[in-house]
Amino acid sequence: MAVAVVLLTIALVLVIAPLAAAGTGKLARMDGATYPAALTRAAITFATAITLAATVSTTLTALLT
């Protein structure tokens, strides 16, 4: 059961992280940022989401096993 929860969490994050990054990039462009600045903001958002997912997965694994 614990493995399934962790795998589902990882799968959900792998879907949400690119969407959050795309939204951040779009909002940055709408705010008047240049393409490199918008790409940087999107990359930071993506990396943050993946890092958060790794932390949550590690915590869930420790708690559920």
PyMOL Python script that loads the backbone (N, CA, C, O; Angstrom):
from pymol import cmd

cmd.read_pdbstr("""\
ATOM      1  N   MET A   1       0.824  -1.198   0.000  1.00  0.00           N
ATOM      2  CA  MET A   1       0.000   0.000   0.000  1.00  0.00           C
ATOM      3  C   MET A   1       0.866   1.259   0.000  1.00  0.00           C
ATOM      4  O   MET A   1       0.577   2.216  -0.719  1.00  0.00           O
ATOM      5  N   ALA A   2       1.925   1.256   0.805  1.00  0.00           N
ATOM      6  CA  ALA A   2       2.774   2.441   0.913  1.00  0.00           C
ATOM      7  C   ALA A   2       3.462   2.745  -0.412  1.00  0.00           C
ATOM      8  O   ALA A   2       3.610   3.906  -0.795  1.00  0.00           O
ATOM      9  N   VAL A   3       3.876   1.702  -1.097  1.00  0.00           N
ATOM     10  CA  VAL A   3       4.556   1.905  -2.379  1.00  0.00           C
ATOM     11  C   VAL A   3       3.599   2.521  -3.389  1.00  0.00           C
ATOM     12  O   VAL A   3       3.995   3.374  -4.183  1.00  0.00           O
ATOM     13  N   ALA A   4       2.350   2.094  -3.364  1.00  0.00           N
ATOM     14  CA  ALA A   4       1.358   2.633  -4.294  1.00  0.00           C
ATOM     15  C   ALA A   4       1.114   4.115  -4.040  1.00  0.00           C
ATOM     16  O   ALA A   4       0.976   4.893  -4.985  1.00  0.00           O
ATOM     17  N   VAL A   5       1.060   4.507  -2.783  1.00  0.00           N
ATOM     18  CA  VAL A   5       0.844   5.919  -2.450  1.00  0.00           C
ATOM     19  C   VAL A   5       2.009   6.760  -2.940  1.00  0.00           C
ATOM     20  O   VAL A   5       1.806   7.830  -3.514  1.00  0.00           O
ATOM     21  N   VAL A   6       3.210   6.291  -2.722  1.00  0.00           N
ATOM     22  CA  VAL A   6       4.391   7.037  -3.161  1.00  0.00           C
ATOM     23  C   VAL A   6       4.440   7.125  -4.679  1.00  0.00           C
ATOM     24  O   VAL A   6       4.740   8.188  -5.223  1.00  0.00           O
ATOM     25  N   LEU A   7       4.150   6.030  -5.372  1.00  0.00           N
ATOM     26  CA  LEU A   7       4.170   6.050  -6.838  1.00  0.00           C
ATOM     27  C   LEU A   7       3.089   6.959  -7.408  1.00  0.00           C
ATOM     28  O   LEU A   7       3.323   7.654  -8.397  1.00  0.00           O
ATOM     29  N   LEU A   8       1.919   6.960  -6.802  1.00  0.00           N
ATOM     30  CA  LEU A   8       0.860   7.861  -7.265  1.00  0.00           C
ATOM     31  C   LEU A   8       1.219   9.321  -7.011  1.00  0.00           C
ATOM     32  O   LEU A   8       0.901  10.189  -7.824  1.00  0.00           O
ATOM     33  N   THR A   9       1.871   9.592  -5.906  1.00  0.00           N
ATOM     34  CA  THR A   9       2.322  10.957  -5.625  1.00  0.00           C
ATOM     35  C   THR A   9       3.334  11.411  -6.660  1.00  0.00           C
ATOM     36  O   THR A   9       3.262  12.535  -7.157  1.00  0.00           O
ATOM     37  N   ILE A  10       4.267  10.546  -6.982  1.00  0.00           N
ATOM     38  CA  ILE A  10       5.277  10.882  -7.987  1.00  0.00           C
ATOM     39  C   ILE A  10       4.633  11.106  -9.351  1.00  0.00           C
ATOM     40  O   ILE A  10       4.989  12.049 -10.058  1.00  0.00           O
ATOM     41  N   ALA A  11       3.693  10.250  -9.721  1.00  0.00           N
ATOM     42  CA  ALA A  11       3.015  10.397 -11.013  1.00  0.00           C
ATOM     43  C   ALA A  11       2.237  11.708 -11.080  1.00  0.00           C
ATOM     44  O   ALA A  11       2.243  12.388 -12.105  1.00  0.00           O
ATOM     45  N   LEU A  12       1.575  12.054  -9.993  1.00  0.00           N
ATOM     46  CA  LEU A  12       0.816  13.303  -9.966  1.00  0.00           C
ATOM     47  C   LEU A  12       1.736  14.503 -10.112  1.00  0.00           C
ATOM     48  O   LEU A  12       1.416  15.448 -10.833  1.00  0.00           O
ATOM     49  N   VAL A  13       2.856  14.473  -9.447  1.00  0.00           N
ATOM     50  CA  VAL A  13       3.796  15.587  -9.525  1.00  0.00           C
ATOM     51  C   VAL A  13       4.391  15.702 -10.917  1.00  0.00           C
ATOM     52  O   VAL A  13       4.617  16.810 -11.404  1.00  0.00           O
ATOM     53  N   LEU A  14       4.648  14.573 -11.564  1.00  0.00           N
ATOM     54  CA  LEU A  14       5.199  14.623 -12.914  1.00  0.00           C
ATOM     55  C   LEU A  14       4.209  15.195 -13.919  1.00  0.00           C
ATOM     56  O   LEU A  14       4.606  15.617 -15.005  1.00  0.00           O
ATOM     57  N   VAL A  15       2.935  15.214 -13.575  1.00  0.00           N
ATOM     58  CA  VAL A  15       1.932  15.856 -14.426  1.00  0.00           C
ATOM     59  C   VAL A  15       1.785  17.329 -14.049  1.00  0.00           C
ATOM     60  O   VAL A  15       1.660  18.185 -14.924  1.00  0.00           O
ATOM     61  N   ILE A  16       1.800  17.620 -12.762  1.00  0.00           N
ATOM     62  CA  ILE A  16       1.555  18.979 -12.285  1.00  0.00           C
ATOM     63  C   ILE A  16       2.758  19.898 -12.504  1.00  0.00           C
ATOM     64  O   ILE A  16       2.577  21.071 -12.832  1.00  0.00           O
ATOM     65  N   ALA A  17       3.976  19.391 -12.332  1.00  0.00           N
ATOM     66  CA  ALA A  17       5.173  20.233 -12.434  1.00  0.00           C
ATOM     67  C   ALA A  17       5.312  20.917 -13.798  1.00  0.00           C
ATOM     68  O   ALA A  17       5.562  22.122 -13.828  1.00  0.00           O
ATOM     69  N   PRO A  18       5.163  20.213 -14.927  1.00  0.00           N
ATOM     70  CA  PRO A  18       5.251  20.924 -16.210  1.00  0.00           C
ATOM     71  C   PRO A  18       4.113  21.925 -16.413  1.00  0.00           C
ATOM     72  O   PRO A  18       4.306  22.973 -17.029  1.00  0.00           O
ATOM     73  N   LEU A  19       2.932  21.600 -15.896  1.00  0.00           N
ATOM     74  CA  LEU A  19       1.819  22.544 -16.014  1.00  0.00           C
ATOM     75  C   LEU A  19       2.090  23.814 -15.212  1.00  0.00           C
ATOM     76  O   LEU A  19       1.802  24.917 -15.677  1.00  0.00           O
ATOM     77  N   ALA A  20       2.636  23.664 -14.022  1.00  0.00           N
ATOM     78  CA  ALA A  20       2.978  24.832 -13.207  1.00  0.00           C
ATOM     79  C   ALA A  20       4.069  25.657 -13.883  1.00  0.00           C
ATOM     80  O   ALA A  20       4.017  26.886 -13.873  1.00  0.00           O
ATOM     81  N   ALA A  21       5.049  24.986 -14.465  1.00  0.00           N
ATOM     82  CA  ALA A  21       6.125  25.697 -15.156  1.00  0.00           C
ATOM     83  C   ALA A  21       5.598  26.446 -16.376  1.00  0.00           C
ATOM     84  O   ALA A  21       5.990  27.585 -16.629  1.00  0.00           O
ATOM     85  N   ALA A  22       4.711  25.805 -17.127  1.00  0.00           N
ATOM     86  CA  ALA A  22       4.134  26.473 -18.301  1.00  0.00           C
ATOM     87  C   ALA A  22       3.302  27.678 -17.888  1.00  0.00           C
ATOM     88  O   ALA A  22       3.359  28.729 -18.525  1.00  0.00           O
ATOM     89  N   GLY A  23       2.534  27.523 -16.828  1.00  0.00           N
ATOM     90  CA  GLY A  23       1.739  28.647 -16.325  1.00  0.00           C
ATOM     91  C   GLY A  23       2.609  29.792 -15.853  1.00  0.00           C
ATOM     92  O   GLY A  23       2.294  30.958 -16.091  1.00  0.00           O
ATOM     93  N   THR A  24       3.693  29.469 -15.190  1.00  0.00           N
ATOM     94  CA  THR A  24       4.611  30.505 -14.720  1.00  0.00           C
ATOM     95  C   THR A  24       5.250  31.239 -15.891  1.00  0.00           C
ATOM     96  O   THR A  24       5.356  32.466 -15.883  1.00  0.00           O
ATOM     97  N   GLY A  25       5.671  30.485 -16.890  1.00  0.00           N
ATOM     98  CA  GLY A  25       6.263  31.118 -18.068  1.00  0.00           C
ATOM     99  C   GLY A  25       5.278  32.017 -18.797  1.00  0.00           C
ATOM    100  O   GLY A  25       5.637  33.107 -19.241  1.00  0.00           O
ATOM    101  N   LYS A  26       4.042  31.565 -18.920  1.00  0.00           N
ATOM    102  CA  LYS A  26       3.013  32.365 -19.590  1.00  0.00           C
ATOM    103  C   LYS A  26       2.718  33.639 -18.806  1.00  0.00           C
ATOM    104  O   LYS A  26       2.616  34.720 -19.385  1.00  0.00           O
ATOM    105  N   LEU A  27       2.582  33.508 -17.486  1.00  0.00           N
ATOM    106  CA  LEU A  27       2.324  34.694 -16.669  1.00  0.00           C
ATOM    107  C   LEU A  27       3.496  35.670 -16.706  1.00  0.00           C
ATOM    108  O   LEU A  27       3.296  36.884 -16.688  1.00  0.00           O
ATOM    109  N   ALA A  28       4.713  35.142 -16.756  1.00  0.00           N
ATOM    110  CA  ALA A  28       5.878  36.019 -16.843  1.00  0.00           C
ATOM    111  C   ALA A  28       5.879  36.781 -18.163  1.00  0.00           C
ATOM    112  O   ALA A  28       6.191  37.971 -18.195  1.00  0.00           O
ATOM    113  N   ARG A  29       5.530  36.096 -19.256  1.00  0.00           N
ATOM    114  CA  ARG A  29       5.471  36.782 -20.556  1.00  0.00           C
ATOM    115  C   ARG A  29       4.364  37.830 -20.572  1.00  0.00           C
ATOM    116  O   ARG A  29       4.540  38.915 -21.125  1.00  0.00           O
ATOM    117  N   MET A  30       3.224  37.504 -19.965  1.00  0.00           N
ATOM    118  CA  MET A  30       2.126  38.473 -19.910  1.00  0.00           C
ATOM    119  C   MET A  30       2.511  39.686 -19.062  1.00  0.00           C
ATOM    120  O   MET A  30       1.982  40.780 -19.261  1.00  0.00           O
ATOM    121  N   ASP A  31       3.428  39.490 -18.122  1.00  0.00           N
ATOM    122  CA  ASP A  31       3.890  40.568 -17.258  1.00  0.00           C
ATOM    123  C   ASP A  31       4.942  41.426 -17.954  1.00  0.00           C
ATOM    124  O   ASP A  31       5.351  42.459 -17.425  1.00  0.00           O
ATOM    125  N   GLY A  32       5.379  41.005 -19.129  1.00  0.00           N
ATOM    126  CA  GLY A  32       6.337  41.792 -19.891  1.00  0.00           C
ATOM    127  C   GLY A  32       7.768  41.301 -19.796  1.00  0.00           C
ATOM    128  O   GLY A  32       8.684  41.993 -20.240  1.00  0.00           O
ATOM    129  N   ALA A  33       7.980  40.134 -19.233  1.00  0.00           N
ATOM    130  CA  ALA A  33       9.340  39.597 -19.130  1.00  0.00           C
ATOM    131  C   ALA A  33       9.815  39.133 -20.505  1.00  0.00           C
ATOM    132  O   ALA A  33       9.015  38.758 -21.363  1.00  0.00           O
ATOM    133  N   THR A  34      11.116  39.165 -20.693  1.00  0.00           N
ATOM    134  CA  THR A  34      11.681  38.666 -21.945  1.00  0.00           C
ATOM    135  C   THR A  34      11.591  37.141 -21.955  1.00  0.00           C
ATOM    136  O   THR A  34      11.329  36.518 -20.926  1.00  0.00           O
ATOM    137  N   TYR A  35      11.812  36.547 -23.130  1.00  0.00           N
ATOM    138  CA  TYR A  35      11.751  35.086 -23.224  1.00  0.00           C
ATOM    139  C   TYR A  35      12.772  34.397 -22.307  1.00  0.00           C
ATOM    140  O   TYR A  35      12.416  33.434 -21.629  1.00  0.00           O
ATOM    141  N   PRO A  36      14.028  34.861 -22.265  1.00  0.00           N
ATOM    142  CA  PRO A  36      14.966  34.204 -21.341  1.00  0.00           C
ATOM    143  C   PRO A  36      14.546  34.326 -19.872  1.00  0.00           C
ATOM    144  O   PRO A  36      14.705  33.376 -19.105  1.00  0.00           O
ATOM    145  N   ALA A  37      14.019  35.472 -19.482  1.00  0.00           N
ATOM    146  CA  ALA A  37      13.575  35.649 -18.096  1.00  0.00           C
ATOM    147  C   ALA A  37      12.373  34.762 -17.794  1.00  0.00           C
ATOM    148  O   ALA A  37      12.287  34.173 -16.717  1.00  0.00           O
ATOM    149  N   ALA A  38      11.449  34.668 -18.742  1.00  0.00           N
ATOM    150  CA  ALA A  38      10.277  33.810 -18.543  1.00  0.00           C
ATOM    151  C   ALA A  38      10.689  32.345 -18.469  1.00  0.00           C
ATOM    152  O   ALA A  38      10.147  31.587 -17.666  1.00  0.00           O
ATOM    153  N   LEU A  39      11.639  31.947 -19.299  1.00  0.00           N
ATOM    154  CA  LEU A  39      12.127  30.568 -19.266  1.00  0.00           C
ATOM    155  C   LEU A  39      12.836  30.266 -17.946  1.00  0.00           C
ATOM    156  O   LEU A  39      12.713  29.166 -17.407  1.00  0.00           O
ATOM    157  N   THR A  40      13.570  31.240 -17.436  1.00  0.00           N
ATOM    158  CA  THR A  40      14.238  31.065 -16.146  1.00  0.00           C
ATOM    159  C   THR A  40      13.226  30.887 -15.030  1.00  0.00           C
ATOM    160  O   THR A  40      13.388  30.018 -14.174  1.00  0.00           O
ATOM    161  N   ARG A  41      12.189  31.698 -15.034  1.00  0.00           N
ATOM    162  CA  ARG A  41      11.146  31.572 -14.006  1.00  0.00           C
ATOM    163  C   ARG A  41      10.441  30.224 -14.109  1.00  0.00           C
ATOM    164  O   ARG A  41      10.146  29.591 -13.095  1.00  0.00           O
ATOM    165  N   ALA A  42      10.174  29.792 -15.330  1.00  0.00           N
ATOM    166  CA  ALA A  42       9.523  28.492 -15.520  1.00  0.00           C
ATOM    167  C   ALA A  42      10.427  27.355 -15.043  1.00  0.00           C
ATOM    168  O   ALA A  42       9.952  26.408 -14.418  1.00  0.00           O
ATOM    169  N   ALA A  43      11.710  27.443 -15.332  1.00  0.00           N
ATOM    170  CA  ALA A  43      12.648  26.399 -14.905  1.00  0.00           C
ATOM    171  C   ALA A  43      12.765  26.344 -13.390  1.00  0.00           C
ATOM    172  O   ALA A  43      12.859  25.262 -12.811  1.00  0.00           O
ATOM    173  N   ILE A  44      12.761  27.500 -12.749  1.00  0.00           N
ATOM    174  CA  ILE A  44      12.824  27.535 -11.285  1.00  0.00           C
ATOM    175  C   ILE A  44      11.573  26.905 -10.691  1.00  0.00           C
ATOM    176  O   ILE A  44      11.655  26.158  -9.716  1.00  0.00           O
ATOM    177  N   THR A  45      10.421  27.201 -11.269  1.00  0.00           N
ATOM    178  CA  THR A  45       9.176  26.610 -10.778  1.00  0.00           C
ATOM    179  C   THR A  45       9.182  25.099 -10.954  1.00  0.00           C
ATOM    180  O   THR A  45       8.777  24.368 -10.051  1.00  0.00           O
ATOM    181  N   PHE A  46       9.635  24.627 -12.103  1.00  0.00           N
ATOM    182  CA  PHE A  46       9.697  23.186 -12.359  1.00  0.00           C
ATOM    183  C   PHE A  46      10.640  22.498 -11.377  1.00  0.00           C
ATOM    184  O   PHE A  46      10.303  21.459 -10.808  1.00  0.00           O
ATOM    185  N   ALA A  47      11.811  23.075 -11.184  1.00  0.00           N
ATOM    186  CA  ALA A  47      12.788  22.479 -10.266  1.00  0.00           C
ATOM    187  C   ALA A  47      12.268  22.469  -8.833  1.00  0.00           C
ATOM    188  O   ALA A  47      12.501  21.514  -8.092  1.00  0.00           O
ATOM    189  N   THR A  48      11.568  23.523  -8.445  1.00  0.00           N
ATOM    190  CA  THR A  48      11.001  23.579  -7.103  1.00  0.00           C
ATOM    191  C   THR A  48       9.937  22.513  -6.916  1.00  0.00           C
ATOM    192  O   THR A  48       9.884  21.870  -5.868  1.00  0.00           O
ATOM    193  N   ALA A  49       9.096  22.317  -7.910  1.00  0.00           N
ATOM    194  CA  ALA A  49       8.044  21.298  -7.807  1.00  0.00           C
ATOM    195  C   ALA A  49       8.639  19.901  -7.725  1.00  0.00           C
ATOM    196  O   ALA A  49       8.161  19.073  -6.950  1.00  0.00           O
ATOM    197  N   ILE A  50       9.666  19.626  -8.507  1.00  0.00           N
ATOM    198  CA  ILE A  50      10.306  18.313  -8.472  1.00  0.00           C
ATOM    199  C   ILE A  50      11.018  18.095  -7.134  1.00  0.00           C
ATOM    200  O   ILE A  50      10.970  16.998  -6.576  1.00  0.00           O
ATOM    201  N   THR A  51      11.674  19.132  -6.624  1.00  0.00           N
ATOM    202  CA  THR A  51      12.342  19.022  -5.325  1.00  0.00           C
ATOM    203  C   THR A  51      11.340  18.780  -4.212  1.00  0.00           C
ATOM    204  O   THR A  51      11.574  17.957  -3.327  1.00  0.00           O
ATOM    205  N   LEU A  52      10.235  19.489  -4.253  1.00  0.00           N
ATOM    206  CA  LEU A  52       9.187  19.293  -3.254  1.00  0.00           C
ATOM    207  C   LEU A  52       8.628  17.878  -3.336  1.00  0.00           C
ATOM    208  O   LEU A  52       8.356  17.259  -2.307  1.00  0.00           O
ATOM    209  N   ALA A  53       8.456  17.368  -4.534  1.00  0.00           N
ATOM    210  CA  ALA A  53       7.951  16.004  -4.703  1.00  0.00           C
ATOM    211  C   ALA A  53       8.926  14.981  -4.138  1.00  0.00           C
ATOM    212  O   ALA A  53       8.511  14.004  -3.516  1.00  0.00           O
ATOM    213  N   ALA A  54      10.204  15.198  -4.350  1.00  0.00           N
ATOM    214  CA  ALA A  54      11.201  14.277  -3.801  1.00  0.00           C
ATOM    215  C   ALA A  54      11.178  14.294  -2.281  1.00  0.00           C
ATOM    216  O   ALA A  54      11.302  13.250  -1.641  1.00  0.00           O
ATOM    217  N   THR A  55      11.019  15.470  -1.709  1.00  0.00           N
ATOM    218  CA  THR A  55      10.959  15.587  -0.254  1.00  0.00           C
ATOM    219  C   THR A  55       9.720  14.905   0.303  1.00  0.00           C
ATOM    220  O   THR A  55       9.797  14.176   1.292  1.00  0.00           O
ATOM    221  N   VAL A  56       8.585  15.141  -0.330  1.00  0.00           N
ATOM    222  CA  VAL A  56       7.336  14.528   0.132  1.00  0.00           C
ATOM    223  C   VAL A  56       7.390  13.012  -0.029  1.00  0.00           C
ATOM    224  O   VAL A  56       6.940  12.280   0.852  1.00  0.00           O
ATOM    225  N   SER A  57       7.929  12.541  -1.129  1.00  0.00           N
ATOM    226  CA  SER A  57       8.038  11.093  -1.345  1.00  0.00           C
ATOM    227  C   SER A  57       8.939  10.445  -0.305  1.00  0.00           C
ATOM    228  O   SER A  57       8.628   9.370   0.208  1.00  0.00           O
ATOM    229  N   THR A  58      10.038  11.088   0.002  1.00  0.00           N
ATOM    230  CA  THR A  58      10.939  10.561   1.026  1.00  0.00           C
ATOM    231  C   THR A  58      10.258  10.519   2.387  1.00  0.00           C
ATOM    232  O   THR A  58      10.394   9.546   3.129  1.00  0.00           O
ATOM    233  N   THR A  59       9.530  11.571   2.706  1.00  0.00           N
ATOM    234  CA  THR A  59       8.827  11.624   3.984  1.00  0.00           C
ATOM    235  C   THR A  59       7.730  10.576   4.049  1.00  0.00           C
ATOM    236  O   THR A  59       7.579   9.894   5.063  1.00  0.00           O
ATOM    237  N   LEU A  60       6.963  10.443   2.973  1.00  0.00           N
ATOM    238  CA  LEU A  60       5.905   9.433   2.958  1.00  0.00           C
ATOM    239  C   LEU A  60       6.470   8.022   3.073  1.00  0.00           C
ATOM    240  O   LEU A  60       5.907   7.171   3.762  1.00  0.00           O
ATOM    241  N   THR A  61       7.571   7.785   2.402  1.00  0.00           N
ATOM    242  CA  THR A  61       8.187   6.463   2.482  1.00  0.00           C
ATOM    243  C   THR A  61       8.633   6.161   3.908  1.00  0.00           C
ATOM    244  O   THR A  61       8.456   5.047   4.402  1.00  0.00           O
ATOM    245  N   ALA A  62       9.208   7.156   4.558  1.00  0.00           N
ATOM    246  CA  ALA A  62       9.665   6.950   5.933  1.00  0.00           C
ATOM    247  C   ALA A  62       8.488   6.747   6.888  1.00  0.00           C
ATOM    248  O   ALA A  62       8.573   5.943   7.816  1.00  0.00           O
ATOM    249  N   LEU A  63       7.409   7.462   6.666  1.00  0.00           N
ATOM    250  CA  LEU A  63       6.261   7.358   7.569  1.00  0.00           C
ATOM    251  C   LEU A  63       5.439   6.099   7.343  1.00  0.00           C
ATOM    252  O   LEU A  63       4.901   5.537   8.297  1.00  0.00           O
ATOM    253  N   LEU A  64       5.333   5.650   6.105  1.00  0.00           N
ATOM    254  CA  LEU A  64       4.445   4.538   5.788  1.00  0.00           C
ATOM    255  C   LEU A  64       5.120   3.172   5.839  1.00  0.00           C
ATOM    256  O   LEU A  64       4.451   2.150   5.684  1.00  0.00           O
ATOM    257  N   THR A  65       6.425   3.139   6.052  1.00  0.00           N
ATOM    258  CA  THR A  65       7.087   1.833   6.130  1.00  0.00           C
ATOM    259  C   THR A  65       7.588   1.557   7.528  1.00  0.00           C
ATOM    260  O   THR A  65       8.171   0.502   7.777  1.00  0.00           O
TER     261      THR A  65
END
""", "prot")
cmd.dss("prot")
cmd.show_as("cartoon", "prot")
cmd.util.cbc("prot")
cmd.orient("prot")
